[in-house]
Amino acid sequence: MCFIGHGAFGIITKQIWYNYFAVFGIGHDLAYKLILLLGSFDKMLGIIMIVYPIRAVVLWLVIWGLVTAAQRPL
C-alpha cells in the first residue's frame, strides 16, 4: 500500500520530490517526466504485490525504498 500511495504522489508530481532528483543534477523538466514514470511504476508494482506477490518485485521495492530513504539527508 505504501508504494501505491507514493506512486499516486508521483503521478500528481508532488513538488517537493523534485529535490530528490536535484541531488543527482537532474533538472526540473526531466524530473517531471521521471516522477510520472516512476510514480506509475511504483503504483503498478504495489498492485502486482497485492494481486500476485513475486519475490523479485519485493526485492526491487526494498532496494528502491532504501535508496530513496537514503536520499532524504542529502
C-alpha contacts under 8 A as a table, 3 or more apart, distances in Angstrom:
res1	aa1	res2	aa2	distance
1	M	4	I	5.04
1	M	5	G	6.18
1	M	46	G	6.33
2	C	5	G	5.22
2	C	6	H	6.11
2	C	46	G	7.65
3	F	6	H	5.01
3	F	7	G	5.64
3	F	42	D	5.39
3	F	43	K	5.79
3	F	45	L	7.52
3	F	46	G	5.31
4	I	7	G	4.99
4	I	8	A	6.21
4	I	42	D	6.34
4	I	43	K	4.23
4	I	44	M	7.44
4	I	45	L	7.90
4	I	46	G	5.21
4	I	47	I	6.96
5	G	8	A	5.12
5	G	9	F	6.54
5	G	43	K	7.30
6	H	9	F	5.00
6	H	10	G	6.28
6	H	39	G	6.90
6	H	42	D	7.27
6	H	43	K	7.46
7	G	10	G	4.91
7	G	11	I	6.22
7	G	38	L	7.21
7	G	39	G	3.84
7	G	40	S	5.79
7	G	41	F	7.19
7	G	42	D	4.91
7	G	43	K	4.57
8	A	11	I	5.01
8	A	12	I	6.37
8	A	39	G	6.25
8	A	40	S	7.47
8	A	43	K	6.74
9	F	12	I	5.20
9	F	13	T	6.11
9	F	14	K	5.57
9	F	39	G	6.92
10	G	13	T	4.77
10	G	14	K	6.09
10	G	35	I	5.22
10	G	36	L	5.56
10	G	37	L	7.97
10	G	38	L	6.84
10	G	39	G	4.04
10	G	40	S	7.20
11	I	14	K	7.89
11	I	35	I	6.90
11	I	36	L	4.85
11	I	37	L	7.76
11	I	39	G	5.19
11	I	40	S	6.29
12	I	36	L	7.53
13	T	17	W	7.62
13	T	32	Y	6.73
13	T	35	I	6.13
13	T	36	L	6.48
14	K	17	W	5.87
14	K	18	Y	7.84
15	Q	18	Y	5.92
16	I	19	N	5.98
17	W	20	Y	5.51
17	W	21	F	7.24
17	W	35	I	7.90
18	Y	21	F	5.35
18	Y	22	A	6.34
18	Y	28	H	6.72
18	Y	31	A	6.22
18	Y	32	Y	7.55
19	N	22	A	4.92
19	N	23	V	6.58
20	Y	23	V	5.46
20	Y	24	F	7.54
20	Y	71	Q	6.72
20	Y	72	R	7.58
21	F	24	F	5.53
21	F	25	G	6.63
21	F	26	I	5.25
21	F	27	G	7.36
21	F	31	A	6.13
22	A	25	G	4.74
22	A	26	I	5.07
22	A	27	G	6.40
22	A	28	H	7.97
23	V	26	I	7.41
23	V	71	Q	7.98
23	V	74	L	6.98
26	I	30	L	6.56
26	I	31	A	6.19
27	G	30	L	5.70
27	G	31	A	5.96
28	H	31	A	5.00
28	H	32	Y	6.07
29	D	32	Y	5.23
29	D	33	K	6.77
30	L	33	K	5.27
30	L	34	L	6.21
31	A	34	L	4.96
31	A	35	I	5.87
32	Y	35	I	5.25
32	Y	36	L	6.45
33	K	36	L	5.30
33	K	37	L	6.26
34	L	37	L	4.96
34	L	38	L	5.86
35	I	38	L	5.21
35	I	39	G	5.72
36	L	39	G	5.17
36	L	40	S	6.15
37	L	40	S	5.29
37	L	41	F	6.17
38	L	41	F	4.86
38	L	42	D	5.98
39	G	42	D	5.14
39	G	43	K	6.17
40	S	43	K	5.16
40	S	44	M	6.08
41	F	44	M	5.09
41	F	45	L	6.15
42	D	45	L	5.22
42	D	46	G	6.10
43	K	46	G	5.08
43	K	47	I	6.27
44	M	47	I	5.19
44	M	48	I	6.20
45	L	48	I	4.92
45	L	49	M	6.20
45	L	57	V	6.92
46	G	49	M	5.17
46	G	50	I	6.58
47	I	50	I	5.16
47	I	51	V	6.27
48	I	51	V	5.15
48	I	52	Y	5.49
48	I	53	P	6.40
48	I	54	I	7.98
49	M	52	Y	5.43
49	M	53	P	4.26
49	M	54	I	6.73
49	M	57	V	7.45
49	M	58	V	7.71
50	I	53	P	6.38
53	P	57	V	7.54
53	P	58	V	7.73
54	I	57	V	5.37
54	I	58	V	6.48
55	R	58	V	5.00
55	R	59	L	6.20
56	A	59	L	5.04
56	A	60	W	6.23
57	V	60	W	5.06
57	V	61	L	6.13
58	V	61	L	5.11
58	V	62	V	6.15
59	L	62	V	5.20
59	L	63	I	6.23
60	W	63	I	5.17
60	W	64	W	5.93
61	L	64	W	5.04
61	L	65	G	5.86
62	V	65	G	5.07
62	V	66	L	6.17
63	I	66	L	5.15
63	I	67	V	6.17
64	W	67	V	5.17
64	W	68	T	6.14
65	G	68	T	5.32
65	G	69	A	5.99
66	L	69	A	5.11
66	L	70	A	6.02
67	V	70	A	5.16
67	V	71	Q	6.55
68	T	71	Q	5.23
68	T	72	R	7.07
69	A	72	R	5.64
70	A	73	P	6.73
70	A	74	L	7.79
71	Q	74	L	5.23
